Every structure is written in C-alpha cells, then in structure tokens.
Amino acid sequence: MNLPNEDTYAYEYRVTMNMLNGEGFMKPDGYQTVICDVAESHLSRLHLNVEDLAPYHVAWVLISSAFEIVSPIRSEQRVIGYTWHSAQDKLTFRRDLSFTDTGGNPLFHAATFTVLMNTDTRRIVRPDQAGFTIGEPLPKFTMDASPKLRCRTDMIPCDHRRVYPSQIDCLGHVNNGRYSEFAYDALTNGELSRLASLRRMDVNYLSELRLGDTFTVRRGYDSDMPSDLLVDGVNEATGKPSFFCRLRFAQ
C-alpha cells in the first residue's frame, strides 16, 4: 500500500515524565522513543508493521538513526509527528520525520535507515525479493544524515555491561532504543548538566546484542569536532562493535 501525500498524515504523541531528566529536559532515548513510535504508527497505517510482515518472514531492522533538535523539549507535552519514505537503494530504506508542538512550531527532525531481515536466517533481504512492494519514495529531506558514521579519536573504556531480559524486544535482540540509554549512561555529570545544549545525536546499530551478552562501553571526543562526544559498545565475546553513537552539543 502506498499513501498519496504520505507526509500529510499527522500523529500526536504525548511526552511523559519518564522521558525527562531531573531538570525536565528530554533525554536522548525519549527522542528515540517518539521517533520509533510515530514511524511504527505510520507503518501500521501502511500495513507494513511487524504483524503484517510476519507472513513474509521478514522484519524491519533499524541500522542507523539521527535527530536534530530545533527547540529542546523540557516538559510533559504533546508533539505532532509527520513521516514519509524519503529514499531507497539496493538494501536500505530512509525515512524522514518532522516534529512540531501543537502550535506548529518546530521541535526536532529525524532520519532513520532500515533494512529488511529474514526472521528465520537473520540475513538481510533485498527489497525486490521481499514479496511485497513499499511504494515510491518522496525525496524530501529534513536533515543531512547517513547510515555510516566516521570519527577520529581514541576510545577509552568507561563501563562494562550485561544484556538483561528487559532489554530484549520481539525480534530477540536488544531493542534499538536501549542503545541511546547506554550512551546517555556514559555521560559525565558535567555532560549531563549540558543536556539542554544537545543539538544532534546519531546512532549506528552495527551488530546484534543478545540476552546474556556482555559489552564494554567506551567514550571519547572527536579530534576534528571537539564538541562531539562519541560512545560505542564492543561485544566482549566477539570483539565486534555493537553500536556507535555521536552526540553533538552547542558550543
């Protein structure tokens, strides 16, 4: 199913207390929650959600996401979200999102990159082999974003963590929203006090974390962009990076 004027459909979302920090500002995982929930509501409208794709033995897997903050959210409030399929290549789908307050004032923008995964083999599926059609993209972009992040810095270990049952979603791996929590937990007290100046966050989801996995959280500042904090997580069993995150603060 392909909706005409896909970007005109509005979705209302309520920011709740658990999304805010002690000073009342939205935490990174709060923004990620709003982004994912609005995108999933839209996919349900398109009949492309988890239940709809189950007969094809495929599921959406988020490989990268980014958001830019125009006006920081700092209270429980209603936000209005708009989203549309904006680009596609041989494997990857880009979805853009735009969020305003109820008066139409911009709050933040976002972009997500997803692939289709075969739920039996855990392998990536090409769109032309999925068994259904997605529809033509609407090439309208809210921000500059890429599914690949690069940096120049030395990453320093700061924490060791384990994957618990509460972090696993219906696909059997750590839910993408949890990685924003891991990055937020790696902030120092000084960085936490600067949450109001957070302007952008990018996250790459590089490999699955499963129940019981342990991983090392590392952090550093980009030598080319000193205002950018970098956080990643390395699976201690495989040595492979699981996620990489960039947080940009206003100078």
C-alpha positions in Angstrom: 0.0 0.0 0.0 1.3 3.5 -0.9 -0.4 6.6 0.5 -0.8 9.7 -1.6 0.7 12.7 0.1 2.3 10.5 2.7 3.8 13.4 4.6 0.5 15.0 5.3 -0.6 12.4 7.9 -0.2 13.7 11.4 0.5 11.6 14.6 0.0 13.0 18.0 2.4 11.8 20.8 2.4 12.6 24.5 5.8 13.2 26.1 5.7 11.6 29.6 7.6 12.1 32.8 10.0 9.1 32.3 11.4 10.7 29.1 12.7 13.7 31.0 15.8 14.1 33.2 16.0 15.7 36.6 16.0 19.2 35.1 13.0 18.5 33.0 14.8 18.1 29.6 14.1 15.3 27.2 16.7 12.5 27.4 18.1 11.1 24.1 16.1 7.8 24.5 13.0 10.0 24.8 13.5 11.4 21.4 14.3 8.0 20.0 11.1 6.6 21.5 8.9 9.3 19.9 10.7 8.7 16.5 10.2 5.0 16.6 6.6 5.1 17.9 5.5 7.6 15.2 7.2 5.6 12.5 5.6 2.4 13.7 2.2 4.1 13.8 2.6 5.1 10.2 3.8 1.7 9.1 0.6 0.2 10.7 -1.4 2.6 8.5 0.5 1.3 5.5 0.0 -2.3 6.6 3.8 -2.7 6.8 4.2 -3.3 10.6 5.6 -6.4 12.4 2.4 -8.3 12.2 1.8 -7.5 8.5 5.3 -8.6 7.5 5.3 -11.8 9.6 3.8 -14.0 6.8 6.7 -12.9 4.6 9.2 -14.0 7.3 10.8 -10.6 7.3 11.0 -7.7 9.7 12.3 -4.1 9.7 15.7 -3.7 11.3 17.0 -0.2 12.2 20.6 0.2 11.2 21.0 3.9 11.8 19.1 6.9 13.2 19.7 10.6 13.7 17.8 13.5 15.1 18.5 17.3 15.2 16.9 19.4 18.0 15.5 22.8 17.0 13.8 23.6 20.3 14.6 21.3 23.3 11.7 19.6 24.8 11.6 20.3 28.5 8.2 19.3 29.8 5.4 16.8 29.5 3.6 18.0 26.3 2.0 16.9 23.1 4.0 16.7 19.9 2.8 16.3 16.4 4.8 14.0 14.1 5.0 13.6 10.3 6.9 10.9 8.5 7.5 9.6 4.9 9.6 7.1 3.0 12.2 9.5 1.5 14.9 7.4 -0.2 15.8 3.8 -1.1 18.9 2.0 -2.5 19.6 -1.7 -3.1 19.2 -2.6 0.6 18.4 0.5 2.6 15.2 2.5 3.2 15.4 6.0 4.5 12.5 7.5 6.4 12.4 11.2 7.4 10.4 12.6 10.3 9.4 16.1 11.4 8.0 17.1 14.8 6.3 20.2 16.0 4.3 21.4 19.0 0.6 21.7 18.8 1.0 25.3 17.6 3.1 24.1 14.6 6.4 25.3 16.0 9.3 23.0 15.0 10.8 20.9 17.8 13.1 18.4 16.1 13.8 16.5 12.9 14.9 12.9 12.3 16.0 10.4 9.8 16.1 6.6 10.1 17.7 4.0 7.9 16.3 0.4 7.9 16.8 -2.9 6.1 14.6 -6.0 5.8 15.8 -9.0 7.7 14.7 -12.6 7.2 13.5 -13.6 10.7 14.5 -17.3 10.1 18.0 -16.9 8.7 18.8 -13.4 10.3 20.1 -12.3 6.9 19.4 -9.1 5.0 16.7 -9.3 2.3 16.8 -7.2 -0.9 13.6 -5.2 -1.4 12.9 -6.8 -4.8 13.0 -10.3 -3.1 10.7 -9.4 -0.1 7.5 -10.5 -1.8 5.7 -7.1 -1.4 6.1 -3.5 -2.6 6.9 -0.5 -0.5 6.0 2.3 -2.9 8.0 5.1 -4.4 9.9 7.4 -2.0 9.1 11.1 -1.6 12.6 12.7 -1.9 12.1 15.4 0.8 14.8 15.5 3.5 14.7 17.2 6.9 18.4 16.9 7.6 21.8 15.8 6.4 22.2 12.1 7.5 24.0 9.0 6.5 23.8 5.4 7.7 27.6 5.4 8.2 29.4 7.4 10.9 33.1 8.1 11.0 35.4 9.7 13.5 39.0 10.3 14.6 39.6 9.6 18.2 40.9 7.1 20.8 38.1 5.5 22.6 38.5 4.9 26.3 36.6 2.1 28.2 34.3 3.6 30.8 31.8 0.7 31.7 31.1 -3.0 31.4 27.5 -4.0 31.0 25.4 -7.1 30.5 22.2 -7.6 28.4 19.2 -8.3 30.6 15.7 -9.7 29.7 14.1 -6.3 30.0 16.2 -5.0 27.1 15.2 -7.7 24.6 12.4 -7.0 22.1 10.2 -9.2 19.9 13.0 -9.9 17.4 15.1 -11.5 20.1 17.8 -8.8 20.4 18.4 -5.6 22.3 15.8 -3.0 21.2 17.3 -0.1 19.3 16.0 2.4 21.8 18.2 0.9 24.5 21.4 2.0 22.8 20.5 5.6 23.4 20.2 4.7 27.1 23.6 3.1 27.0 25.1 6.3 25.5 23.3 8.5 28.0 24.6 6.5 30.9 28.1 7.0 29.7 27.9 10.8 30.1 29.7 12.5 33.0 27.9 14.7 35.5 29.2 17.8 33.6 27.9 16.5 30.3 24.5 15.5 31.9 24.2 19.1 33.1 24.5 20.3 29.5 21.6 18.2 28.2 19.8 21.4 27.3 22.5 22.2 24.8 22.3 18.8 23.0 21.6 19.6 19.3 22.1 16.3 17.5 22.5 12.6 18.0 23.4 9.9 15.5 23.4 6.2 16.3 24.7 3.3 14.2 23.4 -0.2 15.1 26.3 -2.4 14.0 25.7 -5.9 15.3 23.1 -7.6 17.5 23.3 -7.9 21.2 21.5 -10.9 22.6 20.4 -11.9 26.1 23.4 -12.5 28.4 25.9 -10.8 26.2 28.4 -8.6 27.9 29.9 -5.5 26.3 32.4 -2.7 27.0 31.2 0.9 26.7 33.8 3.3 25.5 33.9 7.0 25.0 35.9 9.9 23.6 35.7 13.3 21.9 36.2 13.6 18.1 39.5 15.2 17.4 38.1 17.0 14.3 34.9 18.1 16.1 35.7 18.7 19.8 32.0 19.4 20.6 31.1 15.9 19.6 31.0 13.1 22.2 31.5 9.6 20.9 30.2 6.5 22.6 30.4 2.9 21.4 29.8 -0.6 22.7 32.0 -3.6 21.9 30.7 -7.2 22.4 33.2 -8.8 24.8 32.8 -12.3 23.3 33.3 -11.4 19.7 35.3 -8.2 19.9 32.9 -6.7 17.4 31.4 -3.2 17.9 27.6 -3.4 18.5 26.8 0.3 18.3 28.4 3.7 17.7 26.9 7.0 18.8 27.7 10.6 18.3 26.3 13.4 20.5 26.8 17.0 19.4 26.4 19.8 21.9 26.1 23.5 21.1 29.4 25.3 21.7 
